[in-house]
């Protein structure tokens, strides 16, 4: 796993959010969240499987939920108590998967 | 998909809950919920993958969330507005997967 400073970085978080409107600040905590919608459950779970592989590789895991064709991903670094550079990195990686860019 | 009556069945639901203490009534709605805990994310997602295959086969999908090694599964039949025989059938199938019986 790459060595990235493990501390909340609100400036980086806010810069990311301003450039990526699909992601939002989670209401009541220092976390970012995004909802993804797919054609059906099969497509949604295929996406989840790819995210799971990225998460395991990064040793950084999302909080997420799924209902049929919808997936809600929330990212925050538990140990750090907020959104760190690792969350931003993961958000970008997940966004690329959702867009089919990877 | 087997033909099962698609209507809420509170008697069957309550009988299932009384025999399967790991499942509970979801607080504010006619749904049943259970939390599963695994050694790590990899084990948790392996379980989710097996549940996903069952769900697709049954054409009946859970609402679920995952945080690292924990998975919370909630079952209810959206179209019927409550817990039906299909949810009980799926709960049993999921329980067998979690116990490594299948």
Backbone of each chain as ProteinMPNN parsed JSONL, in Angstrom:
{"seq_chain_A": "XXXXXXXXXXXXXXXXXXXXXXXXXXXXXXXXXXXXXXXXXXXXXXXXXXXXXXXXXXXXXXXXXXXXXXXXXXXXXXXXXXXXXXXXXXXXXXXXXXXXXX", "coords_chain_A": {"N_chain_A": [[0.845, -1.206, 0.0], [0.55, 2.204, -0.835], [2.369, 4.849, 0.745], [0.614, 7.147, 2.346], [-0.253, 10.176, 3.834], [-2.022, 9.812, 6.795], [-4.266, 11.472, 7.703], [-7.074, 13.619, 8.331], [-8.037, 15.723, 5.625], [-9.313, 18.439, 4.91], [-9.199, 20.462, 3.033], [-8.311, 19.26, 0.688], [-10.379, 17.462, 0.396], [-12.59, 19.211, 0.014], [-11.83, 20.439, -2.342], [-11.881, 18.269, -4.068], [-14.63, 17.626, -3.962], [-15.737, 19.888, -5.099], [-14.996, 19.634, -7.686], [-16.124, 17.318, -8.458], [-19.14, 16.698, -8.768], [-20.88, 14.611, -8.371], [-20.221, 13.391, -6.07], [-20.852, 13.84, -2.616], [-20.752, 15.6, 0.514], [-21.165, 13.61, 3.328], [-23.986, 13.844, 5.366], [-23.781, 14.115, 8.321], [-21.191, 13.763, 9.174], [-17.572, 13.581, 8.733], [-17.204, 12.576, 5.857], [-17.387, 11.306, 2.515], [-19.832, 10.777, -0.001], [-21.528, 8.862, -2.51], [-24.026, 8.069, -4.876], [-24.668, 5.387, -7.033], [-26.172, 4.252, -10.023], [-27.477, 1.52, -11.808], [-28.279, -0.688, -14.594], [-29.483, -2.996, -13.659], [-29.586, -5.497, -10.999], [-27.499, -7.288, -11.51], [-25.641, -5.78, -12.98], [-25.071, -3.865, -11.065], [-23.912, -5.39, -9.025], [-21.708, -6.389, -10.334], [-20.207, -4.074, -10.628], [-19.77, -3.596, -7.883], [-18.147, -5.757, -7.293], [-15.831, -5.156, -8.705], [-15.088, -2.824, -7.397], [-14.596, -3.924, -4.898], [-12.287, -5.402, -5.367], [-10.451, -3.373, -5.92], [-10.542, -2.077, -3.469], [-9.502, -4.001, -1.747], [-6.949, -4.224, -2.743], [-5.974, -1.677, -2.252], [-6.064, -1.772, 0.419], [-8.076, -0.455, 1.764], [-11.272, 0.239, 2.668], [-14.621, 0.607, 1.579], [-17.635, 1.97, 3.098], [-20.67, 0.691, 2.297], [-23.801, 0.312, 0.566], [-26.375, -1.62, -0.97], [-29.21, -1.76, -2.986], [-31.035, -3.536, -5.076], [-30.611, -2.123, -8.104], [-29.118, -0.035, -7.267], [-26.303, 1.502, -5.74], [-24.788, 2.741, -2.908], [-22.021, 4.467, -1.934], [-19.854, 5.209, 0.688], [-17.161, 7.045, 1.869], [-14.549, 7.264, 4.189], [-11.853, 7.676, 6.429], [-11.465, 5.54, 8.897], [-9.549, 5.228, 11.011], [-8.387, 7.707, 10.999], [-10.416, 9.421, 11.417], [-11.807, 10.898, 9.526], [-12.057, 12.333, 6.173], [-9.444, 11.427, 4.178], [-6.463, 11.643, 2.091], [-6.381, 9.108, 1.064], [-9.034, 8.37, 0.811], [-9.892, 10.113, -1.157], [-8.328, 9.244, -3.263], [-9.382, 6.688, -3.559], [-12.046, 7.323, -4.203], [-11.719, 8.487, -6.694], [-10.75, 6.283, -8.126], [-12.957, 4.573, -7.978], [-14.822, 6.089, -9.34], [-13.732, 5.998, -11.901], [-14.101, 3.308, -12.475], [-16.903, 3.177, -12.525], [-17.436, 4.706, -14.704], [-16.49, 3.143, -16.633], [-13.902, 3.471, -17.426], [-11.674, 2.098, -16.737]], "CA_chain_A": [[0.0, 0.0, 0.0], [1.376, 3.407, -0.891], [2.411, 5.601, 1.992], [-0.09, 8.42, 2.22], [-0.516, 10.748, 5.153], [-3.292, 9.323, 7.296], [-4.949, 12.468, 8.532], [-8.128, 14.303, 7.579], [-7.533, 16.813, 4.792], [-10.564, 19.047, 4.468], [-8.947, 21.279, 1.844], [-8.294, 18.342, -0.441], [-11.754, 16.952, 0.306], [-13.473, 20.215, -0.578], [-11.415, 20.625, -3.737], [-12.409, 17.121, -4.804], [-16.087, 17.745, -4.065], [-16.106, 20.983, -6.003], [-14.701, 19.194, -9.053], [-16.826, 16.049, -8.703], [-20.442, 16.999, -8.17], [-21.622, 13.391, -8.045], [-19.894, 13.077, -4.679], [-21.328, 14.848, -1.668], [-20.386, 15.421, 1.903], [-22.182, 12.883, 4.094], [-24.601, 14.872, 6.193], [-23.49, 14.33, 9.729], [-19.832, 13.36, 9.539], [-16.529, 13.9, 7.763], [-17.174, 11.457, 4.915], [-17.958, 11.657, 1.213], [-20.756, 9.723, -0.413], [-22.03, 8.951, -3.88], [-24.942, 7.004, -5.288], [-24.52, 4.893, -8.399], [-27.351, 3.512, -10.48], [-27.158, 0.643, -12.927], [-29.45, -1.22, -15.295], [-30.131, -4.024, -12.839], [-28.752, -6.007, -9.904], [-26.294, -7.916, -12.05], [-24.696, -4.7, -13.29], [-24.668, -3.23, -9.807], [-22.995, -6.248, -8.28], [-20.462, -6.431, -11.1], [-19.493, -2.867, -10.184], [-19.326, -3.811, -6.507], [-17.037, -6.712, -7.303], [-14.624, -4.444, -9.136], [-14.709, -1.933, -6.292], [-14.04, -4.773, -3.833], [-10.907, -5.754, -5.728], [-9.663, -2.149, -5.714], [-10.476, -1.828, -2.019], [-8.578, -4.965, -1.128], [-5.609, -3.869, -3.218], [-5.575, -0.444, -1.553], [-6.27, -2.013, 1.856], [-8.921, 0.648, 2.218], [-12.563, -0.361, 2.337], [-15.758, 1.537, 1.655], [-18.923, 1.599, 3.678], [-21.548, 0.771, 1.142], [-25.054, -0.431, 0.61], [-26.931, -1.927, -2.285], [-30.593, -2.201, -3.131], [-31.253, -3.867, -6.48], [-29.677, -1.545, -9.081], [-28.475, 1.142, -6.703], [-25.192, 1.3, -4.804], [-24.358, 3.963, -2.242], [-20.669, 4.296, -1.395], [-19.407, 6.261, 1.599], [-15.732, 6.901, 2.137], [-13.938, 8.012, 5.273], [-10.791, 6.849, 7.002], [-11.866, 5.315, 10.287], [-8.437, 5.481, 11.939], [-8.054, 9.133, 11.005], [-11.607, 10.166, 11.828], [-12.281, 11.826, 8.51], [-11.674, 12.096, 4.782], [-8.014, 11.611, 3.936], [-6.039, 11.483, 0.697], [-6.699, 7.737, 0.631], [-10.437, 8.363, 0.39], [-9.968, 10.809, -2.452], [-7.744, 8.328, -4.242], [-10.353, 5.62, -3.808], [-13.203, 7.906, -4.89], [-11.346, 8.632, -8.112], [-10.668, 4.941, -8.71], [-14.328, 4.076, -8.099], [-15.432, 6.858, -10.418], [-13.241, 5.474, -13.177], [-14.775, 2.024, -12.709], [-18.308, 3.427, -12.866], [-17.461, 5.266, -16.048], [-15.951, 2.172, -17.57], [-12.631, 3.961, -17.961], [-10.58, 1.185, -16.387]], "C_chain_A": [[0.869, 1.24, 0.0], [1.301, 4.167, 0.423], [1.773, 6.962, 1.769], [-0.402, 8.907, 3.621], [-1.922, 10.378, 5.609], [-3.914, 10.332, 8.259], [-6.006, 13.172, 7.692], [-7.551, 15.512, 6.843], [-8.751, 17.494, 4.169], [-10.376, 19.903, 3.22], [-8.979, 20.4, 0.597], [-9.696, 17.771, -0.682], [-12.654, 17.958, -0.414], [-13.115, 20.49, -2.034], [-11.967, 19.49, -4.596], [-13.913, 17.257, -5.015], [-16.499, 18.825, -5.061], [-15.89, 20.589, -7.462], [-15.479, 17.937, -9.441], [-18.199, 16.112, -8.033], [-21.255, 15.758, -7.813], [-21.355, 12.959, -6.603], [-20.365, 14.22, -3.79], [-20.762, 14.575, -0.287], [-21.52, 14.651, 2.59], [-22.681, 13.807, 5.194], [-23.954, 15.144, 7.529], [-22.065, 13.981, 10.14], [-18.853, 13.728, 8.436], [-16.329, 12.687, 6.853], [-17.763, 11.95, 3.6], [-18.764, 10.474, 0.707], [-21.239, 9.951, -1.837], [-22.971, 7.781, -4.158], [-24.71, 6.672, -6.755], [-25.775, 4.121, -8.775], [-27.019, 2.753, -11.754], [-28.439, 0.09, -13.549], [-30.213, -2.214, -14.423], [-29.16, -4.497, -11.75], [-27.437, -6.582, -10.42], [-25.224, -6.873, -12.361], [-24.178, -4.051, -12.01], [-23.652, -4.096, -9.072], [-21.671, -6.436, -9.025], [-19.586, -5.232, -10.721], [-18.941, -3.073, -8.768], [-18.12, -4.761, -6.447], [-15.741, -6.03, -7.72], [-14.152, -3.484, -8.051], [-14.058, -2.746, -5.164], [-12.585, -5.126, -4.126], [-9.982, -4.555, -5.537], [-9.47, -1.901, -4.223], [-9.466, -2.743, -1.352], [-7.136, -4.633, -1.514], [-5.084, -2.644, -2.476], [-5.572, -0.632, -0.036], [-7.043, -0.846, 2.481], [-10.328, 0.334, 1.737], [-13.699, 0.632, 2.498], [-16.808, 1.057, 2.657], [-19.884, 1.716, 2.514], [-22.79, -0.07, 1.33], [-25.571, -0.605, -0.803], [-28.389, -2.32, -2.138], [-30.876, -2.322, -4.623], [-30.22, -3.196, -7.398], [-28.947, -0.31, -8.557], [-27.396, 0.762, -5.697], [-24.83, 2.656, -4.222], [-23.021, 3.681, -1.572], [-20.335, 5.486, -0.501], [-17.955, 5.998, 1.976], [-15.286, 7.828, 3.258], [-12.872, 7.097, 5.857], [-11.028, 6.724, 8.498], [-10.757, 5.707, 11.267], [-8.145, 6.969, 12.087], [-9.234, 9.993, 11.45], [-12.086, 11.164, 10.8], [-11.779, 11.452, 7.125], [-10.2, 12.424, 4.593], [-7.722, 11.475, 2.434], [-6.366, 10.087, 0.179], [-8.146, 7.651, 0.153], [-10.611, 9.026, -0.968], [-9.439, 9.908, -3.56], [-8.743, 7.221, -4.592], [-11.587, 6.143, -4.554], [-12.914, 8.049, -6.381], [-11.308, 7.278, -8.811], [-12.068, 4.374, -8.937], [-15.048, 4.802, -9.237], [-15.0, 6.356, -11.786], [-13.913, 4.139, -13.502], [-16.214, 2.252, -13.177], [-18.432, 3.962, -14.276], [-16.937, 4.298, -17.096], [-14.612, 2.575, -18.152], [-11.483, 3.017, -17.677], [-10.901, -0.204, -16.928]], "O_chain_A": [[1.832, 1.319, 0.763], [0.288, 4.126, 1.121], [2.331, 7.82, 1.085], [-0.775, 8.12, 4.491], [-2.895, 10.606, 4.891], [-4.062, 10.077, 9.454], [-5.851, 13.307, 6.478], [-6.696, 16.227, 7.365], [-9.163, 17.17, 3.055], [-11.308, 20.05, 2.429], [-9.591, 20.75, -0.412], [-10.133, 17.622, -1.823], [-13.386, 17.599, -1.336], [-13.993, 20.742, -2.859], [-12.456, 19.715, -5.703], [-14.412, 17.029, -6.117], [-17.492, 18.681, -5.775], [-16.523, 21.141, -8.362], [-15.492, 17.541, -10.606], [-18.392, 15.653, -6.907], [-22.21, 15.842, -7.042], [-22.16, 12.253, -5.995], [-20.289, 15.393, -4.154], [-20.351, 13.458, 0.029], [-22.691, 15.002, 2.446], [-21.893, 14.471, 5.868], [-23.614, 16.287, 7.837], [-21.766, 13.911, 11.332], [-19.252, 14.136, 7.346], [-15.416, 11.885, 7.05], [-18.547, 12.9, 3.579], [-18.421, 9.318, 0.956], [-21.344, 11.086, -2.302], [-22.732, 6.654, -3.725], [-24.575, 7.557, -7.599], [-26.364, 3.425, -7.947], [-26.367, 3.276, -12.657], [-29.542, 0.372, -13.08], [-31.443, -2.261, -14.45], [-28.06, -3.964, -11.605], [-26.384, -6.373, -9.818], [-24.049, -7.061, -12.044], [-22.994, -3.732, -11.895], [-22.653, -3.593, -8.559], [-20.629, -6.623, -8.397], [-18.379, -5.368, -10.522], [-17.782, -2.76, -8.496], [-17.202, -4.575, -5.647], [-14.681, -6.296, -7.153], [-12.951, -3.349, -7.815], [-13.086, -2.302, -4.554], [-11.752, -5.142, -3.22], [-8.862, -4.702, -5.049], [-8.376, -1.56, -3.773], [-8.68, -2.318, -0.506], [-6.221, -4.752, -0.698], [-3.909, -2.576, -2.117], [-5.129, 0.247, 0.702], [-6.71, -0.339, 3.552], [-10.557, 0.18, 0.537], [-13.725, 1.408, 3.453], [-16.851, -0.121, 3.013], [-19.907, 2.734, 1.822], [-22.832, -1.012, 2.122], [-25.243, 0.163, -1.706], [-28.75, -3.115, -1.27], [-30.946, -1.321, -5.337], [-29.077, -3.646, -7.467], [-28.248, 0.374, -9.304], [-27.555, -0.172, -4.912], [-24.593, 3.611, -4.962], [-22.903, 2.774, -0.749], [-20.517, 6.637, -0.898], [-17.578, 4.887, 2.348], [-15.605, 9.017, 3.27], [-12.989, 5.874, 5.781], [-10.82, 7.667, 9.262], [-11.0, 6.431, 12.233], [-7.716, 7.434, 13.144], [-9.061, 11.156, 11.816], [-12.704, 12.169, 11.15], [-11.163, 10.404, 6.927], [-9.766, 13.554, 4.819], [-8.62, 11.226, 1.629], [-6.601, 9.907, -1.015], [-8.445, 6.937, -0.804], [-11.376, 8.56, -1.812], [-10.017, 9.818, -4.643], [-8.923, 6.869, -5.757], [-12.108, 5.466, -5.441], [-13.768, 7.763, -7.221], [-11.772, 7.139, -9.943], [-12.331, 3.764, -9.973], [-15.792, 4.188, -10.002], [-15.802, 6.297, -12.717], [-14.253, 3.87, -14.655], [-16.683, 1.601, -14.11], [-19.419, 3.701, -14.964], [-16.94, 4.593, -18.291], [-14.215, 2.103, -19.218], [-10.429, 3.116, -18.304], [-10.114, -1.133, -16.748]]}, "seq_chain_B": "XXXXXXXXXXXXXXXXXXXXXXXXXXXXXXXXXXXXXXXXXXXXXXXXXXXXXXXXXXXXXXXXXXXXXXXXXXXXXXXXXXXXXXXXXXXXXXXXXXXXXX", "coords_chain_B": {"N_chain_B": [[-38.21, -19.172, -11.765], [-39.615, -20.197, -8.723], [-43.135, -20.535, -8.134], [-44.447, -18.627, -5.768], [-46.647, -17.481, -3.308], [-47.148, -14.041, -3.4], [-47.453, -12.277, -1.071], [-47.551, -10.498, 2.046], [-46.738, -12.383, 4.937], [-47.293, -12.668, 7.97], [-47.514, -14.569, 9.958], [-45.921, -16.705, 9.136], [-43.536, -15.332, 9.019], [-43.137, -14.626, 11.739], [-42.955, -17.144, 12.878], [-40.622, -18.05, 11.686], [-38.768, -16.19, 12.738], [-38.887, -16.821, 15.438], [-37.66, -19.219, 15.483], [-35.184, -18.711, 14.551], [-32.969, -17.007, 15.883], [-30.974, -15.279, 15.178], [-31.908, -13.667, 13.233], [-33.836, -10.698, 13.05], [-36.739, -8.655, 13.529], [-36.921, -5.864, 11.476], [-36.696, -2.618, 12.734], [-38.676, -0.511, 12.056], [-40.362, -1.344, 10.073], [-41.995, -3.825, 7.95], [-39.944, -6.103, 7.728], [-37.148, -8.35, 7.723], [-34.032, -8.713, 9.396], [-30.502, -9.288, 9.557], [-27.286, -9.462, 11.009], [-24.069, -10.236, 9.875], [-20.834, -11.436, 10.653], [-17.444, -11.519, 9.757], [-14.055, -12.778, 9.24], [-12.545, -10.887, 7.902], [-12.496, -8.317, 5.309], [-12.263, -9.64, 2.867], [-13.356, -12.19, 3.354], [-15.932, -11.394, 4.01], [-16.814, -10.246, 1.617], [-16.676, -12.402, -0.066], [-18.735, -13.962, 0.933], [-20.853, -12.203, 0.316], [-20.769, -12.322, -2.432], [-21.591, -14.93, -2.925], [-24.169, -14.797, -1.898], [-25.201, -12.958, -3.692], [-25.3, -14.448, -6.046], [-27.223, -16.359, -5.381], [-29.372, -14.643, -4.983], [-29.783, -13.576, -7.527], [-30.445, -15.855, -8.886], [-32.832, -16.531, -7.616], [-34.251, -14.398, -8.343], [-34.716, -12.378, -6.54], [-33.911, -9.873, -4.398], [-31.647, -8.76, -1.893], [-31.702, -6.013, 0.482], [-28.788, -4.557, 1.454], [-25.839, -3.919, 3.428], [-22.368, -3.198, 3.811], [-19.571, -3.02, 5.879], [-16.3, -3.201, 6.112], [-15.634, -6.072, 7.746], [-18.216, -6.723, 8.29], [-21.562, -7.531, 7.456], [-24.77, -6.48, 6.807], [-27.906, -7.711, 6.286], [-31.05, -7.145, 4.917], [-34.318, -8.19, 4.458], [-37.214, -8.017, 2.532], [-40.238, -7.972, 0.694], [-40.577, -5.893, -1.822], [-42.648, -5.358, -3.719], [-44.803, -6.524, -2.471], [-44.941, -5.293, -0.09], [-44.011, -6.206, 2.363], [-42.807, -8.925, 4.493], [-42.541, -11.881, 2.818], [-43.127, -15.318, 1.815], [-41.058, -15.704, 0.072], [-39.001, -14.156, 1.095], [-38.444, -15.498, 3.464], [-37.58, -17.908, 2.457], [-35.279, -17.023, 1.16], [-33.83, -16.038, 3.347], [-33.278, -18.378, 4.718], [-31.656, -19.663, 2.841], [-29.495, -17.902, 2.749], [-28.607, -18.104, 5.357], [-27.68, -20.733, 5.345], [-25.505, -20.461, 3.62], [-23.858, -18.782, 5.141], [-23.246, -20.423, 7.216], [-21.688, -22.202, 5.995], [-22.853, -24.456, 4.974], [-23.652, -25.01, 2.456]], "CA_chain_B": [[-38.45, -18.836, -10.357], [-40.774, -20.953, -8.231], [-44.326, -19.727, -7.903], [-44.753, -18.519, -4.339], [-47.602, -16.395, -3.085], [-46.446, -12.79, -3.182], [-48.149, -11.399, -0.125], [-46.956, -10.568, 3.376], [-47.206, -13.527, 5.713], [-46.712, -12.364, 9.278], [-47.455, -15.795, 10.763], [-44.728, -17.422, 8.712], [-42.414, -14.489, 9.434], [-42.921, -14.735, 13.181], [-42.496, -18.51, 13.155], [-39.21, -18.09, 11.297], [-37.972, -15.399, 13.692], [-38.823, -17.5, 16.735], [-36.759, -20.374, 15.349], [-33.89, -18.241, 14.041], [-32.78, -15.814, 16.709], [-30.013, -14.351, 14.574], [-32.713, -12.724, 12.448], [-34.719, -9.865, 13.85], [-37.635, -7.764, 12.809], [-36.357, -4.518, 11.294], [-37.442, -1.801, 13.676], [-39.79, 0.366, 11.693], [-41.08, -1.804, 8.885], [-42.204, -5.266, 7.85], [-38.747, -6.642, 7.095], [-36.298, -9.077, 8.667], [-32.652, -8.277, 9.223], [-29.488, -10.061, 10.277], [-25.896, -9.032, 10.822], [-23.069, -11.295, 9.769], [-19.473, -10.929, 10.879], [-16.444, -12.414, 9.191], [-12.684, -12.507, 9.681], [-12.023, -9.676, 7.257], [-13.278, -7.882, 4.155], [-12.238, -10.671, 1.828], [-14.356, -13.205, 3.736], [-17.261, -10.773, 3.937], [-17.232, -10.065, 0.231], [-16.9, -13.742, -0.62], [-20.121, -14.276, 1.336], [-21.762, -11.362, -0.464], [-20.788, -12.831, -3.805], [-22.431, -16.13, -2.947], [-25.552, -14.335, -1.722], [-25.611, -12.313, -4.95], [-25.649, -15.493, -7.013], [-28.514, -16.896, -4.941], [-30.386, -13.606, -5.199], [-30.059, -13.486, -8.966], [-31.125, -17.108, -9.253], [-34.191, -16.455, -7.077], [-34.825, -13.127, -8.792], [-35.182, -11.72, -5.315], [-32.645, -9.246, -4.026], [-31.635, -8.18, -0.544], [-31.101, -4.713, 0.787], [-27.687, -4.931, 2.332], [-24.726, -2.997, 3.566], [-21.114, -3.824, 4.251], [-18.462, -2.21, 6.379], [-15.166, -4.101, 6.361], [-15.935, -7.503, 7.926], [-19.604, -6.886, 8.687], [-22.588, -7.435, 6.416], [-26.138, -6.447, 7.326], [-28.85, -8.087, 5.234], [-32.459, -6.896, 5.24], [-35.183, -8.82, 3.46], [-38.632, -7.684, 2.467], [-40.653, -8.018, -0.701], [-41.014, -4.534, -2.137], [-43.954, -5.358, -4.406], [-45.85, -6.985, -1.566], [-44.974, -4.393, 1.066], [-43.726, -6.88, 3.619], [-42.075, -10.186, 4.458], [-43.306, -12.961, 2.195], [-42.463, -16.625, 1.816], [-39.8, -15.604, -0.678], [-37.975, -13.632, 2.004], [-38.088, -16.577, 4.392], [-36.785, -18.851, 1.667], [-33.953, -16.436, 0.954], [-33.149, -15.982, 4.65], [-32.753, -19.718, 4.994], [-30.556, -19.914, 1.907], [-28.367, -17.079, 3.187], [-28.104, -18.704, 6.591], [-26.894, -21.914, 4.991], [-24.221, -19.994, 3.082], [-23.041, -18.238, 6.233], [-22.791, -21.543, 8.031], [-20.852, -23.071, 5.183], [-23.551, -25.719, 4.771], [-23.898, -25.237, 1.031]], "C_chain_B": [[-39.688, -19.583, -9.881], [-41.939, -20.027, -7.954], [-44.646, -19.748, -6.411], [-45.666, -17.323, -4.17], [-46.866, -15.13, -2.692], [-47.258, -11.857, -2.295], [-47.504, -11.549, 1.249], [-47.591, -11.698, 4.18], [-46.597, -13.402, 7.108], [-46.628, -13.61, 10.165], [-46.186, -16.577, 10.424], [-43.466, -16.664, 9.149], [-42.11, -14.69, 10.925], [-42.447, -16.129, 13.573], [-41.011, -18.64, 12.819], [-38.339, -17.372, 12.323], [-37.834, -16.138, 15.027], [-37.872, -18.699, 16.696], [-35.354, -19.977, 14.929], [-33.552, -16.914, 14.703], [-31.791, -14.811, 16.121], [-30.73, -13.317, 13.706], [-33.647, -11.96, 13.367], [-35.665, -9.079, 12.941], [-36.944, -6.409, 12.684], [-37.278, -3.538, 12.007], [-38.747, -1.201, 13.17], [-40.589, -0.111, 10.485], [-41.219, -3.316, 8.89], [-41.062, -5.865, 7.033], [-37.966, -7.401, 8.159], [-34.847, -8.764, 8.356], [-31.706, -9.133, 10.058], [-28.11, -9.482, 9.978], [-24.983, -10.243, 10.815], [-21.689, -10.682, 9.996], [-18.465, -11.978, 10.43], [-15.045, -12.011, 9.657], [-12.176, -11.182, 9.127], [-12.898, -9.335, 6.054], [-13.362, -8.963, 3.088], [-13.275, -11.75, 2.114], [-15.772, -12.639, 3.6], [-17.718, -10.664, 2.49], [-17.427, -11.403, -0.481], [-18.323, -14.2, -0.298], [-21.108, -13.48, 0.489], [-21.878, -11.871, -1.897], [-21.675, -14.064, -3.911], [-23.907, -15.747, -2.774], [-26.061, -13.71, -3.023], [-26.036, -13.352, -5.987], [-27.001, -16.119, -6.672], [-29.636, -15.908, -5.262], [-30.779, -13.537, -6.677], [-30.83, -14.715, -9.433], [-32.593, -17.077, -8.811], [-34.953, -15.257, -7.623], [-35.452, -12.384, -7.611], [-33.933, -11.19, -4.624], [-32.716, -8.604, -2.649], [-31.332, -6.692, -0.578], [-29.967, -5.047, 1.742], [-26.603, -3.888, 2.356], [-23.532, -3.757, 4.097], [-20.158, -2.76, 4.748], [-17.38, -3.178, 6.845], [-15.613, -5.564, 6.523], [-17.387, -7.772, 8.321], [-20.549, -6.696, 7.499], [-23.948, -7.451, 7.104], [-27.093, -6.687, 6.158], [-30.271, -7.814, 5.723], [-33.313, -7.436, 4.099], [-36.632, -8.398, 3.635], [-39.001, -7.702, 0.995], [-41.309, -6.69, -1.052], [-42.43, -4.521, -2.715], [-45.102, -5.696, -3.471], [-45.972, -6.094, -0.336], [-44.74, -5.091, 2.388], [-42.99, -8.186, 3.408], [-42.979, -11.288, 3.911], [-42.527, -14.27, 2.321], [-41.138, -16.573, 1.067], [-38.664, -15.079, 0.198], [-37.5, -14.711, 2.98], [-37.196, -17.598, 3.686], [-35.368, -18.313, 1.473], [-33.164, -16.37, 2.26], [-32.538, -17.334, 4.989], [-31.555, -20.04, 4.107], [-29.306, -19.145, 2.333], [-27.757, -17.666, 4.461], [-27.258, -19.936, 6.314], [-25.531, -21.516, 4.431], [-23.301, -19.526, 4.207], [-22.488, -19.348, 7.106], [-21.897, -22.506, 7.258], [-21.512, -24.408, 4.888], [-23.778, -26.021, 3.296], [-22.575, -25.203, 0.296]], "O_chain_B": [[-40.705, -19.596, -10.574], [-41.749, -18.87, -7.582], [-45.066, -20.77, -5.869], [-45.483, -16.286, -4.807], [-46.056, -15.136, -1.765], [-47.691, -10.786, -2.723], [-46.972, -12.61, 1.575], [-48.796, -11.937, 4.116], [-45.534, -13.953, 7.39], [-45.758, -13.691, 11.032], [-45.474, -17.048, 11.311], [-42.478, -17.257, 9.583], [-40.959, -14.897, 11.31], [-41.636, -16.282, 14.486], [-40.244, -19.255, 13.56], [-37.296, -17.886, 12.728], [-36.784, -16.081, 15.666], [-37.352, -19.135, 17.723], [-34.438, -20.8, 14.945], [-33.813, -15.843, 14.157], [-31.769, -13.644, 16.511], [-30.214, -12.223, 13.478], [-34.179, -12.504, 14.335], [-35.405, -8.879, 11.755], [-36.44, -5.87, 13.67], [-38.5, -3.626, 11.89], [-39.797, -1.368, 13.79], [-41.4, 0.636, 9.939], [-40.634, -4.002, 9.728], [-41.185, -6.102, 5.831], [-38.103, -7.13, 9.352], [-34.475, -8.573, 7.198], [-32.069, -9.634, 11.123], [-27.814, -9.07, 8.856], [-25.11, -11.148, 11.639], [-21.419, -9.555, 9.581], [-18.623, -13.169, 10.696], [-14.877, -11.026, 10.376], [-11.462, -10.447, 9.809], [-13.915, -9.984, 5.811], [-14.413, -9.171, 2.482], [-13.994, -12.176, 1.21], [-16.685, -13.321, 3.135], [-18.871, -10.955, 2.173], [-18.248, -11.515, -1.391], [-19.02, -14.752, -1.149], [-22.093, -14.033, -0.001], [-22.956, -11.849, -2.492], [-22.422, -14.218, -4.878], [-24.782, -16.313, -3.43], [-27.213, -13.912, -3.406], [-27.012, -13.157, -6.712], [-27.818, -16.377, -7.555], [-30.702, -16.288, -5.746], [-31.959, -13.451, -7.019], [-31.74, -14.627, -10.258], [-33.48, -17.534, -9.532], [-36.154, -15.118, -7.395], [-36.557, -11.848, -7.693], [-33.016, -11.946, -4.304], [-33.717, -7.985, -2.287], [-30.774, -6.181, -1.549], [-30.174, -5.746, 2.734], [-26.461, -3.084, 1.435], [-23.658, -4.802, 4.735], [-19.966, -1.727, 4.107], [-17.537, -3.877, 7.846], [-15.934, -6.22, 5.533], [-17.75, -8.903, 8.646], [-20.353, -5.818, 6.659], [-24.235, -8.347, 7.898], [-27.082, -5.953, 5.169], [-30.639, -8.215, 6.827], [-33.053, -7.166, 2.926], [-37.186, -8.423, 4.734], [-38.147, -7.467, 0.141], [-42.432, -6.4, -0.64], [-43.294, -3.772, -2.259], [-46.225, -5.223, -3.647], [-46.977, -6.133, 0.373], [-45.212, -4.63, 3.426], [-42.597, -8.518, 2.29], [-44.036, -11.584, 4.469], [-41.422, -14.31, 2.86], [-40.207, -17.311, 1.388], [-37.515, -15.501, 0.064], [-36.311, -14.817, 3.278], [-36.206, -18.079, 4.236], [-34.387, -19.046, 1.604], [-31.959, -16.621, 2.27], [-31.416, -17.414, 5.488], [-30.567, -20.616, 4.563], [-28.196, -19.675, 2.285], [-26.536, -17.713, 4.612], [-26.24, -20.159, 6.969], [-24.521, -22.153, 4.731], [-22.11, -19.838, 4.218], [-21.398, -19.229, 7.667], [-21.415, -23.499, 7.803], [-20.829, -25.387, 4.587], [-24.065, -27.16, 2.929], [-22.541, -25.372, -0.923]]}, "name": "protein", "num_of_chains": 2, "seq": "XXXXXXXXXXXXXXXXXXXXXXXXXXXXXXXXXXXXXXXXXXXXXXXXXXXXXXXXXXXXXXXXXXXXXXXXXXXXXXXXXXXXXXXXXXXXXXXXXXXXXXXXXXXXXXXXXXXXXXXXXXXXXXXXXXXXXXXXXXXXXXXXXXXXXXXXXXXXXXXXXXXXXXXXXXXXXXXXXXXXXXXXXXXXXXXXXXXXXXXXXXXX"}
